[in-house]
Amino acid sequence: MNKLVRRDFIKLMGIGAGTLTLSACRLIPPASLAPTTAPVNSTPFAAVPVSPSLAVDLTAGPATLPIFSGAKTSVWRYQASVREGSAESIQSLSGSYLGPIFRIERGQRVQVRLKNELPDPTIIHWHGLRIPEEMDGHPRYAIAPGASYEYDFQVINRAGMYWFHPHPHGLTGAQVYYGLAGLFIVSDEEEVPLGLPAGEYDLPLVIQDRTFDSNNQMVYLANGMMDQMIGFLGDTILVNSVPNAALDVKASAYRLRLLNGSNSRIYKLAWQDGTPLTVIATDGGLLEAPVTRDYITLAPGERVELWADFGRRTAGSEMRLVSLPFSGFSSGRGMMGGGMMAGSSIPNGAPFDIIRFKVGEKSAEVVPLPTNLATIMRHRVEDAVNRNNPRSFALATRGMIHTINGRVFEMDAVARDEIVRLGDLEIWEFANLEGGGGGMGMGMMNMEMPHPMHIHGVQFQVLGRQITRGYESASQELSAGFVDDGWKDTVLVLPGERVQVLVRFEDYAGTFLYHCHNLEHGDAGMMRNYNIEG
Ligand SMILES: [Cu+2]
């Protein structure tokens, strides 16, 4: 890593504490949120505390920054400025195209004025947040170049790392690829007493892959149809937009907040020396108690938070977070991945380093890992209104098209089987049972596609997984790395797998999306509306 970039990287890692103080005195009820969009009482989140509001101007536009030595890289990025509220609520990832980081207390009102200075339409989706339809970034709200969009919502999510990114239909993959993504970190009264590592010991790490040309410029979908079919895979791994990432850490405990911000790559995360990973949180925040995994399977859109204790390491030693090899999927290798239609030089399943932690001196502070982290109200399957007849979504590849129940995205359409009732608990089943083939000369190929499925507007719980006979290989290599214990908003569905989730539509009526978070699949139409009817 060249010096300049490395300094910036460390600077961006040394982001301030940014924890907000609660002040009970001043909540302006967001007029636009009342009363039709007021949250229905949500059991696990009963009393939403009151805290000051935040108003931010957020501009999406072009920029250049040094990623490598030599020519700067042209990117798209968000630039934030605080209009009202604490300046510490917004942290920039200096030297990165990513960001900013929102640091929010549960209960805060957040207003964001998005200004589009891109050459294309855009809109922001707040991934994982439980907010009204008009705040959620549905592509029909996309704004033209030069236009603005006003967001105004109250944060009712529990403590956790959520994120935000563009969601204009057909353009999401490109806009995220060129740099547009930021983090939305929520803290709450349940989390604070745990005394988890904070300040410089709380490190958000966004893992992505990109391909650069000889002039350091990003190249998207160079393999055309194949990239769109399989999903983009880059040949350079970046953390917070830095390649060959390395970070000086103290011999102390850290909270590593990992986001797979890649368009389609799946990571099999592990410590290089086989030390088990200690997981404290997933998409929707803290687990009930820490769990360990030999490796973690992290698909696009998913987050996982690790407790990394460098305290037992000697000064000068190094810990590497790596992605372990796995066989990949038939679509990502063999004929398509390696042969006549070679894609990335790092196919899905190839091993590589992600980030090196260089352990320094001992920190005076000793932070013990809590035994218990949070209370999770478990949905009960017997409470699901469709417990005898789960709502099923068949994920399939037909020719060059990825479909959900045989359909592709239509901006305003909602099918009869895509309507749920506000307040209902349901079982949703994603069934990834049909590979593809047929049409367009694709008949020879067995298109086994993993699909990370994301539901907007909710957090859900994974009820179970079932693998179809004949499809065991990917599951055997990846399923021990799933962390299904907590709240999720994105769940990976492997080829041949059925995944059932329990989801309560408890907050807002409206039209929301569910889709594949392989961004090329989503852009190609593997996305649908569903209606929550009040
Ligand atoms: Cu997909």
Residues whose N, C-alpha, C, O or C-beta is under 5 A from the ligand:
A	BS01	CU	P450 H451 P452 C516 N518 H521
